[in-house]
Amino acid sequence: MRIAVVAPSCTLKHEAAERVEAMVAERGDCELFIHPQCYFSDGHFAGTDGQRLAALREVMADPSFEAVWFARGGYGANRIAEAAMADLPAAASGKLYMGYSDAGFLLAGLHKAGLDAAWGPMVQDVLRKDGEFAVVRALDWLARRDPSALEPDLQRPAMAFNLTILSNVLGTALEPDFTGVDLLVEDLSEQLYRIDRTMFHVTASENVRRAARLRLGRVSDILPNSPEFGGDEVAIVEDWCRRSGISFGGRADIGHDSRNRVVPFQRENR
């Protein structure tokens, strides 16, 4: 399998790329092409909007690639996501697109366009503590569709998003249909009142209310509130699910860490 790596958000670190390339070389079941754009830098971003969009569209249109793996998150995928979905090249279908965090903007649009998308670890994750395990899990799914890489309690169809990204997707051209979906969310580096406010917005959506259930992954590096909020992230999510009539499905094994699991977006009939 040939896997193309592009960076629609922030710049990929060379150290991460080199370590993952070495891991791929040892596996023998896939080949990695890291697009030069991954190392571009334009302020916060891995190149200008035009450069990031061009790199993504290039690998989407290349029939020699069977998968497109997003290099890392950060911020910026939303700035090119709608343009990336316009007039899709024929070769864009038949590929698997995988990433998480800020890449959720692209996953939403790709899924809505009928392409195969999956939430899963990215190249930069190799630099996390025990990050090699996350990369192995991602490659196991990309190259072999190994079911051991999956979030263990999925009910198909399923989708996963960073909670803040999901909130920003709602009401845009990227918003997919959540009817009957096992919807998994996670977040990081937010104060609890912000989680509460975001859940207000997410659960107010009639589209989200059609989900089969909503499950909560890990909420990492919670920032301090002053005064303290008074309830934890689980209580917040349960409360807004109850208020909005969404079934709360408990915890999910996803998050911004090396334990992050894969969640394919394929529908039941695909």
N, C-alpha and C positions, 0 to 999 in steps of 0.2 A: 504494500500500500504506500502511495506517495501522499505525504501530508504537507500542506503549505502553511506556514506561519506568517501572519500579518499582525500589525499592531494598530488597531483602530482608535486607541486611546493614548496611552503614554509609552515612553521609550522603553524597550526591552534592555535589560542589563546584559552585557557581553558574557559575564560570568555565568548567568543563568542559561544562556544559549549554549555555551560550551559544555556545560555539565549535562544538559539534556541531549545534545548531539552525541556525547559519549555514551549515554544510556541507550540511545537508539541504535548506535553502531553495535553494541553488545547484543541487542535483542535479535536482530536479523529478520524481523517480520514486517518492518516498515522503513521508509526512507523519509528524511526530513529536509524540507527546503525552507530556510529562513529568509524571507524576503529582505533585501537591503533596507527597505523602508522602516523595518523594526528598530533600526539604530538612528534614524533621523531624529532631530530635535528642533522644535519651534516653540520656544517658551515652555508651556506646560505639556505640549503635545509631541507625539512621535511624527513630526513633520506637520506641514500645513494641512488644512482640511482637504485641499485638492490632492496632495500627495498621499494621504491616508486613504482617501476614497479611490484613487487610481490603483493603489496596490491591492486593495480588496477586490475591486472589479477585475483586475488582471487575473488573480488566482481563481475567482469565480468563473471566468470565461475559459480557463485553461483545462481542457479535457483530460490532461495527464494527471491531475490531482483528484484524489478520491475523498479527501477531507481538507477542511480549512480549520486550523486551530488558532484561536486568538491568543496572542502572546501574553497579555496581561490586562488588568483593569486600570483603574485610576479615574479619568474623566475624559470624555471627548467623542465616544462612539455615537452619541445622540446627534452630534453636529453633522454626521455623514450618513446616518442610518436610512433616512427616507430616500435620499438620492441613490443609495446603494441598491434599493429595491426596485428602482425604475427600469423598465424595459430590460428585464433580466435576460442574460445570454442563455442559450440553450444548455450549455455545459454547466450552468449553475445548479441545475437539478441533478440528482444522483450523487451529490456530495453530502457529507456530514459536516456540520458547522458546530464547533464546541468552544465554550468559554463560560464565564460567569461574571458576577459583579457588574461593572459598567457595560460589558458585552451583552447584558440583558436587553438593551435597546435593539441590538441586532438580532438576538435570538427571537424576540417577539416579532419583528418584521419578517424574518426569514420563515418562521413557522406560519405566519399569516399568509405568506406568499406560496405556501405549499412545499417548502424545502425542509429537509431533515435537520433539526437543531437539537442540541443537548446542552444542559447545564453540566459543567464539569471542570476539573482543575486545569490550569493553564501553565505555560512554560515558566513564567516567573515564579510560580509556586515552589520550584525546586530550592529556592533560597530560604523558604520557611524552615522552622525546626521540623525535622523529619519530612521535609518536602519531597524527598525522593519517592516516598510511598504515594504521595498524591500524583506525581507524574507517572509512576508505574500504573496506577489505577486509570488515569486518563488514557495512556497508550494502550492498555489492555482493552478498553472500550473502543477506541478509535480503530485499532488494528484487528481485533478479534471479536468484538462485541461480547466480551467476557461478562457474564451476568454477575459475577462476584464484585464488579466495580459499581454496581447500582446501589442506590439508596434502598435499604432492605424492605421497607414497608410500602412501596409504591402501589397505588391503585391506578391502572391505566384508564383513560389518558391522564398524563401528568405534566406539570410545568413547575419550574422553580425560578425565583427572582430574589434579588436583593430588594428588601421592602421599599427603600427609598426610590430605587429605579422603577419598581412596579408602579408606585404612586405617580411618577412622572410620565410613564407610558400611557396611563389612562387618559382618554380623550384625544389621543393623537392618532395619526394615520398608521402607527405601528401596533396599536392595541389589538391583540388577538381575541378570539372567542373563548371565554372561560367556562362555558356550559359543560357541566359534568366533569370538570377537571379536578384532579387531586393537586391543589395549589400549595406549593411549599415556599416559605419566605424566610429570610434571615437578614441580619444587618450588623453593622459594626460602627464603633466610634460615634455613637449618638447618645444624647441624653434621653432619659426615659420619657420626659414630656414630649420630646420630638417623636419617639416611637408611638406614643399615645396619639399625637396629632396626625401622624401619617396613617395610623390605623383608622382614624375617623374618616379620612379621605378615601382610603382604599375600600373600606367596608360600606361606604355610601354608594359605591358603584353598583348599578343594577347588573352589570356584566359580571362583576366579582361575586355578587350574591347568587349567581347561577352555578357557581362552582360546587362540586360534590362535597368538598370539605376544604378547610384551610389548616395547614400544619406549620408549626414554628420550628425552624432550625436554630442554630446558635446565634445569639446576639452578643458579639464580642466587644471587649474594650469599651464598656459602657462608661460614658463621661459622667462626672459627678453633677448632681442637681443641688442647688441651694435655694430654698430648703429641699430636703429629700422628698422624692416624689410620693413615696408611701406605698408603692406596690411594685413588683418586679415585672419583667417583660412577659412572662407567662400570664400573669393576672391581667395585664393590659390587653393582650391578644384575645384571651378568653372573654373578657368583658365586651370588647367590640364585636366579636363573633356572636355573642348572645344578643346584643342590642340589634344586630342587623339580620339575625336569623340564619347565619352561616354556621354550618356544623364545624366545630373545632375538633380536629383529628389528632391532637397531641403533638409530640415532638418529632422532629425530622433530623436525619443525620446529614445536614449540609451546613456550610458556614465558611467564613474566611479563614481557613486553617487547613492543615495537612490531612485532616480526617474527612474533608469535603468529598461527598459521593456524587456519582453521575445520575442525572435525571434526564432521560430522553423525552423529547416533546412529542414523539410520534403519537398519532391518534390510534384508537383501538383497531381501526380498519386498515392500518398501514403496515 
